[in-house]
Amino acid sequence: MITKTKKSKIIKTVQVHDTDTGSPEVQVAILSRRIDELAAHLKKNAKDNHSRRGLLQMVADRKKHMKYLEKKNPKRYSALVKTLGLKK
């Protein structure tokens, strides 16, 4: 689970402007952090199928946001990929 302080730090690293909380960059960054934490949980708890389903939903959601951003603004997309260390 992401605490408020962790979430605010994530937002500050990728936000487009000062009051930005809903841009695709912010949403992808938050989803990426949640995915990482849930993946670590699933390594310890391999039979937790309910959490696995949630993980797959988050990965699909992140993929949709990334596809949208790539289509609308390729420069912001490539900057986000570089910042978060994601692969295409």
C-alpha positions in Angstrom: 0.0 0.0 0.0 1.3 3.5 -0.9 1.2 6.0 1.9 0.4 9.7 1.3 4.0 10.8 1.6 5.2 8.1 -0.9 2.4 9.1 -3.3 3.2 12.8 -3.1 6.9 12.1 -3.8 6.0 10.0 -6.8 3.7 12.8 -8.1 6.4 15.5 -7.6 8.8 13.5 -9.8 6.6 13.4 -12.8 4.0 16.1 -12.5 3.5 18.4 -15.5 2.6 21.5 -13.4 2.3 22.4 -9.7 -1.3 21.3 -9.1 -1.1 18.2 -11.4 -2.6 15.1 -9.9 -4.4 13.4 -12.8 -2.2 13.6 -15.9 -1.4 10.3 -17.6 2.2 10.7 -16.4 1.1 10.8 -12.7 -1.3 8.0 -13.1 1.3 5.8 -14.8 3.8 6.5 -12.1 1.4 5.7 -9.3 0.3 2.5 -11.0 3.9 1.5 -11.6 4.7 1.8 -7.9 1.6 -0.1 -6.9 2.5 -2.8 -9.5 6.0 -3.1 -8.1 4.7 -3.5 -4.5 2.0 -6.0 -5.5 4.5 -8.1 -7.5 6.8 -8.3 -4.5 3.8 -9.4 -2.4 3.0 -12.1 -5.0 6.5 -13.5 -4.9 6.0 -14.2 -1.2 2.4 -15.3 -1.6 2.2 -17.3 -4.8 -1.3 -18.6 -4.2 -3.0 -15.2 -3.7 -5.1 -15.3 -6.8 -7.3 -12.4 -5.9 -4.3 -10.1 -5.7 -3.0 -11.5 -8.9 -6.2 -10.5 -10.7 -5.8 -7.0 -9.3 -2.2 -6.9 -10.5 -3.3 -7.9 -14.0 -6.0 -5.2 -14.0 -3.4 -2.5 -13.0 -1.0 -3.6 -15.7 -3.7 -3.4 -18.3 -4.7 0.1 -17.0 -1.2 1.3 -17.1 -0.8 0.0 -20.6 -3.9 1.9 -21.7 -2.6 5.1 -20.2 0.8 4.6 -21.9 -0.8 4.0 -25.2 -2.9 7.1 -24.9 0.1 9.2 -24.0 2.2 7.8 -26.8 -0.6 8.7 -29.3 -1.3 12.2 -28.0 2.3 13.4 -27.1 5.2 11.2 -28.1 7.8 13.5 -26.4 6.1 13.3 -23.0 5.7 9.5 -23.5 9.5 9.0 -24.1 10.4 11.3 -21.2 8.1 9.2 -18.9 9.5 5.9 -20.1 13.0 7.2 -19.4 12.1 8.7 -16.0 10.3 5.5 -14.8 12.7 3.1 -16.5 9.9 1.2 -18.3 10.3 -0.7 -21.5 8.2 -0.3 -24.5 
